[in-house]
Amino acid sequence: MQRANVFVSVSLYEGSPNTVTEAATLKCPLVLSDIPGHRELFDDDAVFFVSPDSSSDIARGISESLRGSEKARCKAEAACARLSRFTVDSTTSQYVSLYETILEGSSVISIAGEKHVGKQ
Protein backbone atom coordinates (compact mmCIF):
# COMPACT_ATOMS: atom_id res chain seq x y z
CA MET A 1 0.00 0.00 0.00
CA GLN A 2 2.87 2.38 0.67
CA ARG A 3 3.89 2.27 -2.99
CA ALA A 4 0.41 1.98 -4.51
CA ASN A 5 -0.99 4.77 -6.65
CA VAL A 6 -4.54 3.88 -5.64
CA PHE A 7 -6.36 1.52 -3.27
CA VAL A 8 -9.64 0.07 -4.54
CA SER A 9 -12.28 -1.48 -2.31
CA VAL A 10 -15.50 -2.27 -4.13
CA SER A 11 -18.03 -4.30 -2.19
CA LEU A 12 -21.72 -4.28 -1.45
CA TYR A 13 -21.26 -4.37 2.33
CA GLU A 14 -18.52 -3.49 4.81
CA GLY A 15 -18.59 -3.76 8.57
CA SER A 16 -15.35 -2.20 9.74
CA PRO A 17 -13.19 -1.82 6.63
CA ASN A 18 -9.75 -2.32 8.21
CA THR A 19 -7.77 -2.47 4.97
CA VAL A 20 -9.42 0.76 3.85
CA THR A 21 -8.42 2.54 7.05
CA GLU A 22 -4.88 1.15 6.75
CA ALA A 23 -4.59 2.52 3.21
CA ALA A 24 -6.00 5.87 4.32
CA THR A 25 -3.48 6.22 7.15
CA LEU A 26 -0.74 5.60 4.58
CA LYS A 27 -2.23 8.45 2.50
CA CYS A 28 -2.97 6.18 -0.43
CA PRO A 29 -5.76 7.54 -2.67
CA LEU A 30 -8.98 5.56 -2.22
CA VAL A 31 -11.60 4.38 -4.70
CA LEU A 32 -14.47 2.99 -2.63
CA SER A 33 -17.92 1.63 -3.27
CA ASP A 34 -20.61 4.11 -2.31
CA ILE A 35 -22.06 2.14 0.61
CA PRO A 36 -22.92 3.07 4.22
CA GLY A 37 -19.84 1.31 5.67
CA HIS A 38 -17.53 3.57 3.63
CA ARG A 39 -19.69 6.70 4.01
CA GLU A 40 -19.50 6.39 7.80
CA LEU A 41 -15.78 7.07 7.58
CA PHE A 42 -15.33 9.31 4.56
CA ASP A 43 -17.02 11.93 2.41
CA ASP A 44 -16.62 13.06 -1.20
CA ASP A 45 -13.70 15.31 -0.26
CA ALA A 46 -11.69 12.32 0.97
CA VAL A 47 -12.26 9.51 -1.54
CA PHE A 48 -13.48 8.67 -5.03
CA PHE A 49 -16.87 6.99 -4.54
CA VAL A 50 -18.13 4.60 -7.20
CA SER A 51 -21.17 2.43 -7.71
CA PRO A 52 -20.30 -1.17 -6.79
CA ASP A 53 -22.69 -2.40 -9.49
CA SER A 54 -21.11 -0.54 -12.38
CA SER A 55 -17.81 -1.64 -13.91
CA SER A 56 -17.68 1.55 -15.97
CA ASP A 57 -18.11 3.69 -12.84
CA ILE A 58 -15.39 1.71 -11.07
CA ALA A 59 -13.09 2.21 -14.07
CA ARG A 60 -13.94 5.93 -14.05
CA GLY A 61 -13.04 6.22 -10.36
CA ILE A 62 -9.72 4.44 -10.83
CA SER A 63 -8.93 6.49 -13.93
CA GLU A 64 -9.82 9.77 -12.22
CA SER A 65 -7.66 8.96 -9.21
CA LEU A 66 -4.69 8.11 -11.44
CA ARG A 67 -5.07 11.05 -13.84
CA GLY A 68 -5.70 13.74 -11.27
CA SER A 69 -2.65 13.16 -9.12
CA GLU A 70 -3.00 16.49 -7.25
CA LYS A 71 -6.70 15.87 -6.65
CA ALA A 72 -5.93 12.31 -5.52
CA ARG A 73 -3.21 13.57 -3.17
CA CYS A 74 -5.59 16.13 -1.62
CA LYS A 75 -8.27 13.48 -1.14
CA ALA A 76 -5.74 11.09 0.41
CA GLU A 77 -4.64 13.80 2.87
CA ALA A 78 -8.30 14.47 3.76
CA ALA A 79 -8.99 10.75 4.28
CA CYS A 80 -6.02 10.43 6.61
CA ALA A 81 -7.12 13.52 8.53
CA ARG A 82 -10.66 12.13 8.93
CA LEU A 83 -9.24 9.08 10.69
CA SER A 84 -7.24 11.18 13.15
CA ARG A 85 -10.34 11.45 15.36
CA PHE A 86 -10.18 7.69 16.01
CA THR A 87 -7.22 7.66 18.38
CA VAL A 88 -7.06 5.33 21.36
CA ASP A 89 -7.56 8.29 23.70
CA SER A 90 -10.57 9.69 21.85
CA THR A 91 -12.18 6.26 21.52
CA THR A 92 -11.64 5.57 25.22
CA SER A 93 -13.15 8.95 26.11
CA GLN A 94 -16.17 8.21 23.95
CA TYR A 95 -16.71 4.86 25.66
CA VAL A 96 -16.40 6.45 29.11
CA SER A 97 -18.87 9.15 28.10
CA LEU A 98 -21.29 6.54 26.73
CA TYR A 99 -21.12 4.46 29.92
CA GLU A 100 -21.60 7.55 32.11
CA THR A 101 -24.59 8.60 30.03
CA ILE A 102 -26.14 5.14 30.33
CA LEU A 103 -25.55 5.07 34.09
CA GLU A 104 -27.09 8.53 34.51
CA GLY A 105 -30.16 7.52 32.48
CA SER A 106 -29.71 10.31 29.97
CA SER A 107 -31.29 9.87 26.55
CA VAL A 108 -28.65 11.82 24.60
CA ILE A 109 -25.35 10.13 23.80
CA SER A 110 -22.35 11.27 21.78
CA ILE A 111 -20.65 8.85 19.42
CA ALA A 112 -17.63 10.03 17.40
CA GLY A 113 -18.55 13.62 18.29
CA GLU A 114 -22.12 13.27 16.97
CA LYS A 115 -25.19 13.49 19.21
CA HIS A 116 -27.70 10.64 19.11
CA VAL A 117 -31.03 10.70 20.95
CA GLY A 118 -32.10 7.36 22.39
CA LYS A 119 -35.23 6.12 24.12
CA GLN A 120 -35.31 5.90 27.91
C-alpha positions as CSV (number, residue, x, y, z in Angstrom):
1,M,0.0,0.0,0.0
2,Q,2.9,2.4,0.7
3,R,3.9,2.3,-3.0
4,A,0.4,2.0,-4.5
5,N,-1.0,4.8,-6.6
6,V,-4.5,3.9,-5.6
7,F,-6.4,1.5,-3.3
8,V,-9.6,0.1,-4.5
9,S,-12.3,-1.5,-2.3
10,V,-15.5,-2.3,-4.1
11,S,-18.0,-4.3,-2.2
12,L,-21.7,-4.3,-1.4
13,Y,-21.3,-4.4,2.3
14,E,-18.5,-3.5,4.8
15,G,-18.6,-3.8,8.6
16,S,-15.3,-2.2,9.7
17,P,-13.2,-1.8,6.6
18,N,-9.8,-2.3,8.2
19,T,-7.8,-2.5,5.0
20,V,-9.4,0.8,3.9
21,T,-8.4,2.5,7.1
22,E,-4.9,1.2,6.7
23,A,-4.6,2.5,3.2
24,A,-6.0,5.9,4.3
25,T,-3.5,6.2,7.2
26,L,-0.7,5.6,4.6
27,K,-2.2,8.5,2.5
28,C,-3.0,6.2,-0.4
29,P,-5.8,7.5,-2.7
30,L,-9.0,5.6,-2.2
31,V,-11.6,4.4,-4.7
32,L,-14.5,3.0,-2.6
33,S,-17.9,1.6,-3.3
34,D,-20.6,4.1,-2.3
35,I,-22.1,2.1,0.6
36,P,-22.9,3.1,4.2
37,G,-19.8,1.3,5.7
38,H,-17.5,3.6,3.6
39,R,-19.7,6.7,4.0
40,E,-19.5,6.4,7.8
41,L,-15.8,7.1,7.6
42,F,-15.3,9.3,4.6
43,D,-17.0,11.9,2.4
44,D,-16.6,13.1,-1.2
45,D,-13.7,15.3,-0.3
46,A,-11.7,12.3,1.0
47,V,-12.3,9.5,-1.5
48,F,-13.5,8.7,-5.0
49,F,-16.9,7.0,-4.5
50,V,-18.1,4.6,-7.2
51,S,-21.2,2.4,-7.7
52,P,-20.3,-1.2,-6.8
53,D,-22.7,-2.4,-9.5
54,S,-21.1,-0.5,-12.4
55,S,-17.8,-1.6,-13.9
56,S,-17.7,1.5,-16.0
57,D,-18.1,3.7,-12.8
58,I,-15.4,1.7,-11.1
59,A,-13.1,2.2,-14.1
60,R,-13.9,5.9,-14.0
61,G,-13.0,6.2,-10.4
62,I,-9.7,4.4,-10.8
63,S,-8.9,6.5,-13.9
64,E,-9.8,9.8,-12.2
65,S,-7.7,9.0,-9.2
66,L,-4.7,8.1,-11.4
67,R,-5.1,11.0,-13.8
68,G,-5.7,13.7,-11.3
69,S,-2.6,13.2,-9.1
70,E,-3.0,16.5,-7.3
71,K,-6.7,15.9,-6.6
72,A,-5.9,12.3,-5.5
73,R,-3.2,13.6,-3.2
74,C,-5.6,16.1,-1.6
75,K,-8.3,13.5,-1.1
76,A,-5.7,11.1,0.4
77,E,-4.6,13.8,2.9
78,A,-8.3,14.5,3.8
79,A,-9.0,10.8,4.3
80,C,-6.0,10.4,6.6
81,A,-7.1,13.5,8.5
82,R,-10.7,12.1,8.9
83,L,-9.2,9.1,10.7
84,S,-7.2,11.2,13.1
85,R,-10.3,11.5,15.4
86,F,-10.2,7.7,16.0
87,T,-7.2,7.7,18.4
88,V,-7.1,5.3,21.4
89,D,-7.6,8.3,23.7
90,S,-10.6,9.7,21.8
91,T,-12.2,6.3,21.5
92,T,-11.6,5.6,25.2
93,S,-13.1,9.0,26.1
94,Q,-16.2,8.2,23.9
95,Y,-16.7,4.9,25.7
96,V,-16.4,6.4,29.1
97,S,-18.9,9.1,28.1
98,L,-21.3,6.5,26.7
99,Y,-21.1,4.5,29.9
100,E,-21.6,7.5,32.1
101,T,-24.6,8.6,30.0
102,I,-26.1,5.1,30.3
103,L,-25.6,5.1,34.1
104,E,-27.1,8.5,34.5
105,G,-30.2,7.5,32.5
106,S,-29.7,10.3,30.0
107,S,-31.3,9.9,26.6
108,V,-28.7,11.8,24.6
109,I,-25.3,10.1,23.8
110,S,-22.4,11.3,21.8
111,I,-20.6,8.8,19.4
112,A,-17.6,10.0,17.4
113,G,-18.6,13.6,18.3
114,E,-22.1,13.3,17.0
115,K,-25.2,13.5,19.2
116,H,-27.7,10.6,19.1
117,V,-31.0,10.7,21.0
118,G,-32.1,7.4,22.4
119,K,-35.2,6.1,24.1
120,Q,-35.3,5.9,27.9
